[in-house]
Amino acid sequence: MKKNPLNFLIIRILITISFGIFSCSTDEVKALKDALVAKIWRVNKVVQKTLDNGRETIVFQKISGIKPATLGDDYWKMNYSFKIESDKTQTFTYTDPRGKTHTGTWSFTENDSKIELKENNLSIINILIIRNLDNKIFNYSEINGKIETIFEMK
C-alpha cells in the first residue's frame, strides 16, 4: 500500500497546530494575569464613541488637561487594583470617577477577551472589553446603549 506524502504533511500540520493552540493558551492567560496584577492602573485618557456614527469625543486626557464632560466626573481619581489571592479567588479594588471605592472578584471571560467584575454585596456585574493589555498599558471599553466608553489606563 502506497502512502500519500501530502496526507502525511497535512496530518503533521494539524497535530502541530493543535499542540500550539493548547500550549500557548495557558501561557497567554498567565501573561494577561501577570500584566493585570502588576500595578495599580490609573486613568490616562477617556474617549466616548457614538456607535451609530463612529464619532469620538475625548472627555478626559491627563496630559492635556481636558476636564471631564460631566460635572463631578473626576476621572483622574479613577484606578483599578487587581490581585490574585489564590487559585480560585481573584479580587479587585476600583475607585470610580467620583472617588467611591468598590471591591469584588474578577475573572476573564469569552476566551480571555473580557474581564467580568462582580462587586461584593451587590448583584452588579461590570464587563470590561479588553482592547490591549500588557505591562505598560491597559485599554478597555464599556458599552452602554449606543455609547462605547474607551479607557486608557497606565
Phi and psi in radians as a Rosetta constraint file:
Dihedral C 1 N 2 CA 2 C 2 CIRCULARHARMONIC -1.584 0.35
Dihedral N 2 CA 2 C 2 N 3 CIRCULARHARMONIC 2.306 0.35
Dihedral C 2 N 3 CA 3 C 3 CIRCULARHARMONIC -1.614 0.35
Dihedral N 3 CA 3 C 3 N 4 CIRCULARHARMONIC 2.439 0.35
Dihedral C 3 N 4 CA 4 C 4 CIRCULARHARMONIC -1.536 0.35
Dihedral N 4 CA 4 C 4 N 5 CIRCULARHARMONIC 2.057 0.35
Dihedral C 4 N 5 CA 5 C 5 CIRCULARHARMONIC -1.114 0.35
Dihedral N 5 CA 5 C 5 N 6 CIRCULARHARMONIC -0.490 0.35
Dihedral C 5 N 6 CA 6 C 6 CIRCULARHARMONIC -1.164 0.35
Dihedral N 6 CA 6 C 6 N 7 CIRCULARHARMONIC -0.736 0.35
Dihedral C 6 N 7 CA 7 C 7 CIRCULARHARMONIC -1.080 0.35
Dihedral N 7 CA 7 C 7 N 8 CIRCULARHARMONIC -0.736 0.35
Dihedral C 7 N 8 CA 8 C 8 CIRCULARHARMONIC -1.071 0.35
Dihedral N 8 CA 8 C 8 N 9 CIRCULARHARMONIC -0.748 0.35
Dihedral C 8 N 9 CA 9 C 9 CIRCULARHARMONIC -1.119 0.35
Dihedral N 9 CA 9 C 9 N 10 CIRCULARHARMONIC -0.760 0.35
Dihedral C 9 N 10 CA 10 C 10 CIRCULARHARMONIC -1.089 0.35
Dihedral N 10 CA 10 C 10 N 11 CIRCULARHARMONIC -0.757 0.35
Dihedral C 10 N 11 CA 11 C 11 CIRCULARHARMONIC -1.093 0.35
Dihedral N 11 CA 11 C 11 N 12 CIRCULARHARMONIC -0.758 0.35
Dihedral C 11 N 12 CA 12 C 12 CIRCULARHARMONIC -1.085 0.35
Dihedral N 12 CA 12 C 12 N 13 CIRCULARHARMONIC -0.718 0.35
Dihedral C 12 N 13 CA 13 C 13 CIRCULARHARMONIC -1.113 0.35
Dihedral N 13 CA 13 C 13 N 14 CIRCULARHARMONIC -0.787 0.35
Dihedral C 13 N 14 CA 14 C 14 CIRCULARHARMONIC -1.086 0.35
Dihedral N 14 CA 14 C 14 N 15 CIRCULARHARMONIC -0.720 0.35
Dihedral C 14 N 15 CA 15 C 15 CIRCULARHARMONIC -1.135 0.35
Dihedral N 15 CA 15 C 15 N 16 CIRCULARHARMONIC -0.747 0.35
Dihedral C 15 N 16 CA 16 C 16 CIRCULARHARMONIC -1.092 0.35
Dihedral N 16 CA 16 C 16 N 17 CIRCULARHARMONIC -0.777 0.35
Dihedral C 16 N 17 CA 17 C 17 CIRCULARHARMONIC -1.094 0.35
Dihedral N 17 CA 17 C 17 N 18 CIRCULARHARMONIC -0.749 0.35
Dihedral C 17 N 18 CA 18 C 18 CIRCULARHARMONIC -1.049 0.35
Dihedral N 18 CA 18 C 18 N 19 CIRCULARHARMONIC -0.818 0.35
Dihedral C 18 N 19 CA 19 C 19 CIRCULARHARMONIC -1.115 0.35
Dihedral N 19 CA 19 C 19 N 20 CIRCULARHARMONIC -0.685 0.35
Dihedral C 19 N 20 CA 20 C 20 CIRCULARHARMONIC -1.090 0.35
Dihedral N 20 CA 20 C 20 N 21 CIRCULARHARMONIC -0.755 0.35
Dihedral C 20 N 21 CA 21 C 21 CIRCULARHARMONIC -1.119 0.35
Dihedral N 21 CA 21 C 21 N 22 CIRCULARHARMONIC -0.829 0.35
Dihedral C 21 N 22 CA 22 C 22 CIRCULARHARMONIC -1.278 0.35
Dihedral N 22 CA 22 C 22 N 23 CIRCULARHARMONIC -0.570 0.35
Dihedral C 22 N 23 CA 23 C 23 CIRCULARHARMONIC -1.351 0.35
Dihedral N 23 CA 23 C 23 N 24 CIRCULARHARMONIC -0.577 0.35
Dihedral C 23 N 24 CA 24 C 24 CIRCULARHARMONIC -1.507 0.35
Dihedral N 24 CA 24 C 24 N 25 CIRCULARHARMONIC -0.342 0.35
Dihedral C 24 N 25 CA 25 C 25 CIRCULARHARMONIC -1.121 0.35
Dihedral N 25 CA 25 C 25 N 26 CIRCULARHARMONIC -0.699 0.35
Dihedral C 25 N 26 CA 26 C 26 CIRCULARHARMONIC -1.165 0.35
Dihedral N 26 CA 26 C 26 N 27 CIRCULARHARMONIC -0.735 0.35
Dihedral C 26 N 27 CA 27 C 27 CIRCULARHARMONIC -1.128 0.35
Dihedral N 27 CA 27 C 27 N 28 CIRCULARHARMONIC -0.683 0.35
Dihedral C 27 N 28 CA 28 C 28 CIRCULARHARMONIC -1.155 0.35
Dihedral N 28 CA 28 C 28 N 29 CIRCULARHARMONIC -0.714 0.35
Dihedral C 28 N 29 CA 29 C 29 CIRCULARHARMONIC -1.122 0.35
Dihedral N 29 CA 29 C 29 N 30 CIRCULARHARMONIC -0.743 0.35
Dihedral C 29 N 30 CA 30 C 30 CIRCULARHARMONIC -1.081 0.35
Dihedral N 30 CA 30 C 30 N 31 CIRCULARHARMONIC -0.729 0.35
Dihedral C 30 N 31 CA 31 C 31 CIRCULARHARMONIC -1.116 0.35
Dihedral N 31 CA 31 C 31 N 32 CIRCULARHARMONIC -0.708 0.35
Dihedral C 31 N 32 CA 32 C 32 CIRCULARHARMONIC -1.113 0.35
Dihedral N 32 CA 32 C 32 N 33 CIRCULARHARMONIC -0.801 0.35
Dihedral C 32 N 33 CA 33 C 33 CIRCULARHARMONIC -1.083 0.35
Dihedral N 33 CA 33 C 33 N 34 CIRCULARHARMONIC -0.784 0.35
Dihedral C 33 N 34 CA 34 C 34 CIRCULARHARMONIC -1.043 0.35
Dihedral N 34 CA 34 C 34 N 35 CIRCULARHARMONIC -0.763 0.35
Dihedral C 34 N 35 CA 35 C 35 CIRCULARHARMONIC -1.138 0.35
Dihedral N 35 CA 35 C 35 N 36 CIRCULARHARMONIC -0.727 0.35
Dihedral C 35 N 36 CA 36 C 36 CIRCULARHARMONIC -1.130 0.35
Dihedral N 36 CA 36 C 36 N 37 CIRCULARHARMONIC -0.705 0.35
Dihedral C 36 N 37 CA 37 C 37 CIRCULARHARMONIC -1.588 0.35
Dihedral N 37 CA 37 C 37 N 38 CIRCULARHARMONIC -0.009 0.35
Dihedral C 37 N 38 CA 38 C 38 CIRCULARHARMONIC -1.195 0.35
Dihedral N 38 CA 38 C 38 N 39 CIRCULARHARMONIC -0.442 0.35
Dihedral C 38 N 39 CA 39 C 39 CIRCULARHARMONIC -2.776 0.35
Dihedral N 39 CA 39 C 39 N 40 CIRCULARHARMONIC 3.050 0.35
Dihedral C 39 N 40 CA 40 C 40 CIRCULARHARMONIC -1.516 0.35
Dihedral N 40 CA 40 C 40 N 41 CIRCULARHARMONIC 2.172 0.35
Dihedral C 40 N 41 CA 41 C 41 CIRCULARHARMONIC -1.582 0.35
Dihedral N 41 CA 41 C 41 N 42 CIRCULARHARMONIC 2.109 0.35
Dihedral C 41 N 42 CA 42 C 42 CIRCULARHARMONIC -1.961 0.35
Dihedral N 42 CA 42 C 42 N 43 CIRCULARHARMONIC 2.482 0.35
Dihedral C 42 N 43 CA 43 C 43 CIRCULARHARMONIC -1.144 0.35
Dihedral N 43 CA 43 C 43 N 44 CIRCULARHARMONIC 2.374 0.35
Dihedral C 43 N 44 CA 44 C 44 CIRCULARHARMONIC -2.011 0.35
Dihedral N 44 CA 44 C 44 N 45 CIRCULARHARMONIC -0.602 0.35
Dihedral C 44 N 45 CA 45 C 45 CIRCULARHARMONIC -2.729 0.35
Dihedral N 45 CA 45 C 45 N 46 CIRCULARHARMONIC 2.500 0.35
Dihedral C 45 N 46 CA 46 C 46 CIRCULARHARMONIC -2.307 0.35
Dihedral N 46 CA 46 C 46 N 47 CIRCULARHARMONIC 2.229 0.35
Dihedral C 46 N 47 CA 47 C 47 CIRCULARHARMONIC -2.169 0.35
Dihedral N 47 CA 47 C 47 N 48 CIRCULARHARMONIC 2.365 0.35
Dihedral C 47 N 48 CA 48 C 48 CIRCULARHARMONIC -1.865 0.35
Dihedral N 48 CA 48 C 48 N 49 CIRCULARHARMONIC 2.293 0.35
Dihedral C 48 N 49 CA 49 C 49 CIRCULARHARMONIC -2.091 0.35
Dihedral N 49 CA 49 C 49 N 50 CIRCULARHARMONIC 2.234 0.35
Dihedral C 49 N 50 CA 50 C 50 CIRCULARHARMONIC -1.452 0.35
Dihedral N 50 CA 50 C 50 N 51 CIRCULARHARMONIC 2.093 0.35
Dihedral C 50 N 51 CA 51 C 51 CIRCULARHARMONIC -1.208 0.35
Dihedral N 51 CA 51 C 51 N 52 CIRCULARHARMONIC -0.475 0.35
Dihedral C 51 N 52 CA 52 C 52 CIRCULARHARMONIC -1.104 0.35
Dihedral N 52 CA 52 C 52 N 53 CIRCULARHARMONIC -0.820 0.35
Dihedral C 52 N 53 CA 53 C 53 CIRCULARHARMONIC -2.073 0.35
Dihedral N 53 CA 53 C 53 N 54 CIRCULARHARMONIC -0.053 0.35
Dihedral C 53 N 54 CA 54 C 54 CIRCULARHARMONIC 1.359 0.35
Dihedral N 54 CA 54 C 54 N 55 CIRCULARHARMONIC 0.106 0.35
Dihedral C 54 N 55 CA 55 C 55 CIRCULARHARMONIC -1.167 0.35
Dihedral N 55 CA 55 C 55 N 56 CIRCULARHARMONIC 2.312 0.35
Dihedral C 55 N 56 CA 56 C 56 CIRCULARHARMONIC -1.998 0.35
Dihedral N 56 CA 56 C 56 N 57 CIRCULARHARMONIC 2.439 0.35
Dihedral C 56 N 57 CA 57 C 57 CIRCULARHARMONIC -2.288 0.35
Dihedral N 57 CA 57 C 57 N 58 CIRCULARHARMONIC 2.196 0.35
Dihedral C 57 N 58 CA 58 C 58 CIRCULARHARMONIC -1.366 0.35
Dihedral N 58 CA 58 C 58 N 59 CIRCULARHARMONIC 2.094 0.35
Dihedral C 58 N 59 CA 59 C 59 CIRCULARHARMONIC -1.765 0.35
Dihedral N 59 CA 59 C 59 N 60 CIRCULARHARMONIC -0.303 0.35
Dihedral C 59 N 60 CA 60 C 60 CIRCULARHARMONIC -2.764 0.35
Dihedral N 60 CA 60 C 60 N 61 CIRCULARHARMONIC 2.373 0.35
Dihedral C 60 N 61 CA 61 C 61 CIRCULARHARMONIC -2.541 0.35
Dihedral N 61 CA 61 C 61 N 62 CIRCULARHARMONIC 2.075 0.35
Dihedral C 61 N 62 CA 62 C 62 CIRCULARHARMONIC -1.004 0.35
Dihedral N 62 CA 62 C 62 N 63 CIRCULARHARMONIC -0.816 0.35
Dihedral C 62 N 63 CA 63 C 63 CIRCULARHARMONIC -1.322 0.35
Dihedral N 63 CA 63 C 63 N 64 CIRCULARHARMONIC -0.411 0.35
Dihedral C 63 N 64 CA 64 C 64 CIRCULARHARMONIC -1.666 0.35
Dihedral N 64 CA 64 C 64 N 65 CIRCULARHARMONIC -0.208 0.35
Dihedral C 64 N 65 CA 65 C 65 CIRCULARHARMONIC 1.342 0.35
Dihedral N 65 CA 65 C 65 N 66 CIRCULARHARMONIC 0.252 0.35
Dihedral C 65 N 66 CA 66 C 66 CIRCULARHARMONIC -1.140 0.35
Dihedral N 66 CA 66 C 66 N 67 CIRCULARHARMONIC 2.166 0.35
Dihedral C 66 N 67 CA 67 C 67 CIRCULARHARMONIC -1.399 0.35
Dihedral N 67 CA 67 C 67 N 68 CIRCULARHARMONIC 2.679 0.35
Dihedral C 67 N 68 CA 68 C 68 CIRCULARHARMONIC -1.010 0.35
Dihedral N 68 CA 68 C 68 N 69 CIRCULARHARMONIC 2.618 0.35
Dihedral C 68 N 69 CA 69 C 69 CIRCULARHARMONIC -1.218 0.35
Dihedral N 69 CA 69 C 69 N 70 CIRCULARHARMONIC -0.567 0.35
Dihedral C 69 N 70 CA 70 C 70 CIRCULARHARMONIC -1.879 0.35
Dihedral N 70 CA 70 C 70 N 71 CIRCULARHARMONIC 2.289 0.35
Dihedral C 70 N 71 CA 71 C 71 CIRCULARHARMONIC -0.958 0.35
Dihedral N 71 CA 71 C 71 N 72 CIRCULARHARMONIC 2.241 0.35
Dihedral C 71 N 72 CA 72 C 72 CIRCULARHARMONIC 1.676 0.35
Dihedral N 72 CA 72 C 72 N 73 CIRCULARHARMONIC -0.229 0.35
Dihedral C 72 N 73 CA 73 C 73 CIRCULARHARMONIC -1.464 0.35
Dihedral N 73 CA 73 C 73 N 74 CIRCULARHARMONIC 1.470 0.35
Dihedral C 73 N 74 CA 74 C 74 CIRCULARHARMONIC -1.517 0.35
Dihedral N 74 CA 74 C 74 N 75 CIRCULARHARMONIC 1.429 0.35
Dihedral C 74 N 75 CA 75 C 75 CIRCULARHARMONIC -1.059 0.35
Dihedral N 75 CA 75 C 75 N 76 CIRCULARHARMONIC -0.478 0.35
Dihedral C 75 N 76 CA 76 C 76 CIRCULARHARMONIC -1.175 0.35
Dihedral N 76 CA 76 C 76 N 77 CIRCULARHARMONIC -0.215 0.35
Dihedral C 76 N 77 CA 77 C 77 CIRCULARHARMONIC -1.483 0.35
Dihedral N 77 CA 77 C 77 N 78 CIRCULARHARMONIC -0.201 0.35
Dihedral C 77 N 78 CA 78 C 78 CIRCULARHARMONIC -1.397 0.35
Dihedral N 78 CA 78 C 78 N 79 CIRCULARHARMONIC 2.346 0.35
Dihedral C 78 N 79 CA 79 C 79 CIRCULARHARMONIC -2.760 0.35
Dihedral N 79 CA 79 C 79 N 80 CIRCULARHARMONIC 2.817 0.35
Dihedral C 79 N 80 CA 80 C 80 CIRCULARHARMONIC -2.190 0.35
Dihedral N 80 CA 80 C 80 N 81 CIRCULARHARMONIC 2.481 0.35
Dihedral C 80 N 81 CA 81 C 81 CIRCULARHARMONIC -2.289 0.35
Dihedral N 81 CA 81 C 81 N 82 CIRCULARHARMONIC 2.097 0.35
Dihedral C 81 N 82 CA 82 C 82 CIRCULARHARMONIC -1.930 0.35
Dihedral N 82 CA 82 C 82 N 83 CIRCULARHARMONIC 2.469 0.35
Dihedral C 82 N 83 CA 83 C 83 CIRCULARHARMONIC -2.375 0.35
Dihedral N 83 CA 83 C 83 N 84 CIRCULARHARMONIC 2.722 0.35
Dihedral C 83 N 84 CA 84 C 84 CIRCULARHARMONIC -1.981 0.35
Dihedral N 84 CA 84 C 84 N 85 CIRCULARHARMONIC 1.888 0.35
Dihedral C 84 N 85 CA 85 C 85 CIRCULARHARMONIC -1.409 0.35
Dihedral N 85 CA 85 C 85 N 86 CIRCULARHARMONIC -0.667 0.35
Dihedral C 85 N 86 CA 86 C 86 CIRCULARHARMONIC -2.792 0.35
Dihedral N 86 CA 86 C 86 N 87 CIRCULARHARMONIC -3.076 0.35
Dihedral C 86 N 87 CA 87 C 87 CIRCULARHARMONIC -1.048 0.35
Dihedral N 87 CA 87 C 87 N 88 CIRCULARHARMONIC -0.514 0.35
Dihedral C 87 N 88 CA 88 C 88 CIRCULARHARMONIC -1.859 0.35
Dihedral N 88 CA 88 C 88 N 89 CIRCULARHARMONIC -0.233 0.35
Dihedral C 88 N 89 CA 89 C 89 CIRCULARHARMONIC -2.104 0.35
Dihedral N 89 CA 89 C 89 N 90 CIRCULARHARMONIC 2.123 0.35
Dihedral C 89 N 90 CA 90 C 90 CIRCULARHARMONIC -2.187 0.35
Dihedral N 90 CA 90 C 90 N 91 CIRCULARHARMONIC 2.113 0.35
Dihedral C 90 N 91 CA 91 C 91 CIRCULARHARMONIC -1.973 0.35
Dihedral N 91 CA 91 C 91 N 92 CIRCULARHARMONIC 2.795 0.35
Dihedral C 91 N 92 CA 92 C 92 CIRCULARHARMONIC -2.398 0.35
Dihedral N 92 CA 92 C 92 N 93 CIRCULARHARMONIC 2.706 0.35
Dihedral C 92 N 93 CA 93 C 93 CIRCULARHARMONIC -2.233 0.35
Dihedral N 93 CA 93 C 93 N 94 CIRCULARHARMONIC 2.296 0.35
Dihedral C 93 N 94 CA 94 C 94 CIRCULARHARMONIC -2.317 0.35
Dihedral N 94 CA 94 C 94 N 95 CIRCULARHARMONIC 2.240 0.35
Dihedral C 94 N 95 CA 95 C 95 CIRCULARHARMONIC -1.797 0.35
Dihedral N 95 CA 95 C 95 N 96 CIRCULARHARMONIC 2.106 0.35
Dihedral C 95 N 96 CA 96 C 96 CIRCULARHARMONIC -1.398 0.35
Dihedral N 96 CA 96 C 96 N 97 CIRCULARHARMONIC 3.022 0.35
Dihedral C 96 N 97 CA 97 C 97 CIRCULARHARMONIC -1.028 0.35
Dihedral N 97 CA 97 C 97 N 98 CIRCULARHARMONIC -0.364 0.35
Dihedral C 97 N 98 CA 98 C 98 CIRCULARHARMONIC -1.613 0.35
Dihedral N 98 CA 98 C 98 N 99 CIRCULARHARMONIC 0.021 0.35
Dihedral C 98 N 99 CA 99 C 99 CIRCULARHARMONIC 1.618 0.35
Dihedral N 99 CA 99 C 99 N 100 CIRCULARHARMONIC 0.027 0.35
Dihedral C 99 N 100 CA 100 C 100 CIRCULARHARMONIC -1.395 0.35
Dihedral N 100 CA 100 C 100 N 101 CIRCULARHARMONIC 2.388 0.35
Dihedral C 100 N 101 CA 101 C 101 CIRCULARHARMONIC -1.650 0.35
Dihedral N 101 CA 101 C 101 N 102 CIRCULARHARMONIC 2.352 0.35
Dihedral C 101 N 102 CA 102 C 102 CIRCULARHARMONIC -2.139 0.35
Dihedral N 102 CA 102 C 102 N 103 CIRCULARHARMONIC 2.540 0.35
Dihedral C 102 N 103 CA 103 C 103 CIRCULARHARMONIC -2.322 0.35
Dihedral N 103 CA 103 C 103 N 104 CIRCULARHARMONIC 2.792 0.35
Dihedral C 103 N 104 CA 104 C 104 CIRCULARHARMONIC 2.979 0.35
Dihedral N 104 CA 104 C 104 N 105 CIRCULARHARMONIC -2.755 0.35
Dihedral C 104 N 105 CA 105 C 105 CIRCULARHARMONIC -2.018 0.35
Dihedral N 105 CA 105 C 105 N 106 CIRCULARHARMONIC 2.727 0.35
Dihedral C 105 N 106 CA 106 C 106 CIRCULARHARMONIC -2.327 0.35
Dihedral N 106 CA 106 C 106 N 107 CIRCULARHARMONIC 2.776 0.35
Dihedral C 106 N 107 CA 107 C 107 CIRCULARHARMONIC -2.759 0.35
Dihedral N 107 CA 107 C 107 N 108 CIRCULARHARMONIC 2.702 0.35
Dihedral C 107 N 108 CA 108 C 108 CIRCULARHARMONIC -1.381 0.35
Dihedral N 108 CA 108 C 108 N 109 CIRCULARHARMONIC 2.509 0.35
Dihedral C 108 N 109 CA 109 C 109 CIRCULARHARMONIC -2.374 0.35
Dihedral N 109 CA 109 C 109 N 110 CIRCULARHARMONIC 2.970 0.35
Dihedral C 109 N 110 CA 110 C 110 CIRCULARHARMONIC 0.828 0.35
Dihedral N 110 CA 110 C 110 N 111 CIRCULARHARMONIC 1.124 0.35
Dihedral C 110 N 111 CA 111 C 111 CIRCULARHARMONIC 0.978 0.35
Dihedral N 111 CA 111 C 111 N 112 CIRCULARHARMONIC 0.688 0.35
Dihedral C 111 N 112 CA 112 C 112 CIRCULARHARMONIC 1.088 0.35
Dihedral N 112 CA 112 C 112 N 113 CIRCULARHARMONIC 0.474 0.35
Dihedral C 112 N 113 CA 113 C 113 CIRCULARHARMONIC -1.717 0.35
Dihedral N 113 CA 113 C 113 N 114 CIRCULARHARMONIC -0.139 0.35
Dihedral C 113 N 114 CA 114 C 114 CIRCULARHARMONIC -2.420 0.35
Dihedral N 114 CA 114 C 114 N 115 CIRCULARHARMONIC 2.731 0.35
Dihedral C 114 N 115 CA 115 C 115 CIRCULARHARMONIC -2.047 0.35
Dihedral N 115 CA 115 C 115 N 116 CIRCULARHARMONIC 2.215 0.35
Dihedral C 115 N 116 CA 116 C 116 CIRCULARHARMONIC -1.774 0.35
Dihedral N 116 CA 116 C 116 N 117 CIRCULARHARMONIC 2.167 0.35
Dihedral C 116 N 117 CA 117 C 117 CIRCULARHARMONIC -1.887 0.35
Dihedral N 117 CA 117 C 117 N 118 CIRCULARHARMONIC 2.155 0.35
Dihedral C 117 N 118 CA 118 C 118 CIRCULARHARMONIC -1.959 0.35
Dihedral N 118 CA 118 C 118 N 119 CIRCULARHARMONIC 1.986 0.35
Dihedral C 118 N 119 CA 119 C 119 CIRCULARHARMONIC -1.298 0.35
Dihedral N 119 CA 119 C 119 N 120 CIRCULARHARMONIC 2.514 0.35
Dihedral C 119 N 120 CA 120 C 120 CIRCULARHARMONIC -1.120 0.35
Dihedral N 120 CA 120 C 120 N 121 CIRCULARHARMONIC 2.459 0.35
Dihedral C 120 N 121 CA 121 C 121 CIRCULARHARMONIC 1.064 0.35
Dihedral N 121 CA 121 C 121 N 122 CIRCULARHARMONIC 0.227 0.35
Dihedral C 121 N 122 CA 122 C 122 CIRCULARHARMONIC -2.335 0.35
Dihedral N 122 CA 122 C 122 N 123 CIRCULARHARMONIC 2.773 0.35
Dihedral C 122 N 123 CA 123 C 123 CIRCULARHARMONIC -1.633 0.35
Dihedral N 123 CA 123 C 123 N 124 CIRCULARHARMONIC 0.168 0.35
Dihedral C 123 N 124 CA 124 C 124 CIRCULARHARMONIC -1.315 0.35
Dihedral N 124 CA 124 C 124 N 125 CIRCULARHARMONIC 2.282 0.35
Dihedral C 124 N 125 CA 125 C 125 CIRCULARHARMONIC -2.175 0.35
Dihedral N 125 CA 125 C 125 N 126 CIRCULARHARMONIC 2.146 0.35
Dihedral C 125 N 126 CA 126 C 126 CIRCULARHARMONIC -1.817 0.35
Dihedral N 126 CA 126 C 126 N 127 CIRCULARHARMONIC 2.470 0.35
Dihedral C 126 N 127 CA 127 C 127 CIRCULARHARMONIC -1.991 0.35
Dihedral N 127 CA 127 C 127 N 128 CIRCULARHARMONIC 2.125 0.35
Dihedral C 127 N 128 CA 128 C 128 CIRCULARHARMONIC -1.790 0.35
Dihedral N 128 CA 128 C 128 N 129 CIRCULARHARMONIC 2.099 0.35
Dihedral C 128 N 129 CA 129 C 129 CIRCULARHARMONIC -1.542 0.35
Dihedral N 129 CA 129 C 129 N 130 CIRCULARHARMONIC 1.984 0.35
Dihedral C 129 N 130 CA 130 C 130 CIRCULARHARMONIC -1.252 0.35
Dihedral N 130 CA 130 C 130 N 131 CIRCULARHARMONIC 2.164 0.35
Dihedral C 130 N 131 CA 131 C 131 CIRCULARHARMONIC -1.766 0.35
Dihedral N 131 CA 131 C 131 N 132 CIRCULARHARMONIC -0.643 0.35
Dihedral C 131 N 132 CA 132 C 132 CIRCULARHARMONIC -2.818 0.35
Dihedral N 132 CA 132 C 132 N 133 CIRCULARHARMONIC 2.375 0.35
Dihedral C 132 N 133 CA 133 C 133 CIRCULARHARMONIC -2.590 0.35
Dihedral N 133 CA 133 C 133 N 134 CIRCULARHARMONIC 2.031 0.35
Dihedral C 133 N 134 CA 134 C 134 CIRCULARHARMONIC -2.572 0.35
Dihedral N 134 CA 134 C 134 N 135 CIRCULARHARMONIC -2.934 0.35
Dihedral C 134 N 135 CA 135 C 135 CIRCULARHARMONIC -1.231 0.35
Dihedral N 135 CA 135 C 135 N 136 CIRCULARHARMONIC -0.244 0.35
Dihedral C 135 N 136 CA 136 C 136 CIRCULARHARMONIC -1.891 0.35
Dihedral N 136 CA 136 C 136 N 137 CIRCULARHARMONIC -0.506 0.35
Dihedral C 136 N 137 CA 137 C 137 CIRCULARHARMONIC -2.501 0.35
Dihedral N 137 CA 137 C 137 N 138 CIRCULARHARMONIC 2.515 0.35
Dihedral C 137 N 138 CA 138 C 138 CIRCULARHARMONIC -2.306 0.35
Dihedral N 138 CA 138 C 138 N 139 CIRCULARHARMONIC 1.805 0.35
Dihedral C 138 N 139 CA 139 C 139 CIRCULARHARMONIC -1.839 0.35
Dihedral N 139 CA 139 C 139 N 140 CIRCULARHARMONIC 2.272 0.35
Dihedral C 139 N 140 CA 140 C 140 CIRCULARHARMONIC -2.520 0.35
Dihedral N 140 CA 140 C 140 N 141 CIRCULARHARMONIC 2.897 0.35
Dihedral C 140 N 141 CA 141 C 141 CIRCULARHARMONIC -2.368 0.35
Dihedral N 141 CA 141 C 141 N 142 CIRCULARHARMONIC 2.770 0.35
Dihedral C 141 N 142 CA 142 C 142 CIRCULARHARMONIC -2.257 0.35
Dihedral N 142 CA 142 C 142 N 143 CIRCULARHARMONIC 2.441 0.35
Dihedral C 142 N 143 CA 143 C 143 CIRCULARHARMONIC -1.961 0.35
Dihedral N 143 CA 143 C 143 N 144 CIRCULARHARMONIC 2.236 0.35
Dihedral C 143 N 144 CA 144 C 144 CIRCULARHARMONIC -2.281 0.35
Dihedral N 144 CA 144 C 144 N 145 CIRCULARHARMONIC 1.777 0.35
Dihedral C 144 N 145 CA 145 C 145 CIRCULARHARMONIC 1.161 0.35
Dihedral N 145 CA 145 C 145 N 146 CIRCULARHARMONIC -2.115 0.35
Dihedral C 145 N 146 CA 146 C 146 CIRCULARHARMONIC -1.774 0.35
Dihedral N 146 CA 146 C 146 N 147 CIRCULARHARMONIC 0.247 0.35
Dihedral C 146 N 147 CA 147 C 147 CIRCULARHARMONIC -2.039 0.35
Dihedral N 147 CA 147 C 147 N 148 CIRCULARHARMONIC 2.236 0.35
Dihedral C 147 N 148 CA 148 C 148 CIRCULARHARMONIC -1.861 0.35
Dihedral N 148 CA 148 C 148 N 149 CIRCULARHARMONIC 2.178 0.35
Dihedral C 148 N 149 CA 149 C 149 CIRCULARHARMONIC -1.811 0.35
Dihedral N 149 CA 149 C 149 N 150 CIRCULARHARMONIC 2.171 0.35
Dihedral C 149 N 150 CA 150 C 150 CIRCULARHARMONIC -1.914 0.35
Dihedral N 150 CA 150 C 150 N 151 CIRCULARHARMONIC 2.180 0.35
Dihedral C 150 N 151 CA 151 C 151 CIRCULARHARMONIC -1.933 0.35
Dihedral N 151 CA 151 C 151 N 152 CIRCULARHARMONIC 2.343 0.35
Dihedral C 151 N 152 CA 152 C 152 CIRCULARHARMONIC -1.934 0.35
Dihedral N 152 CA 152 C 152 N 153 CIRCULARHARMONIC 2.044 0.35
Dihedral C 152 N 153 CA 153 C 153 CIRCULARHARMONIC -1.963 0.35
Dihedral N 153 CA 153 C 153 N 154 CIRCULARHARMONIC 2.468 0.35
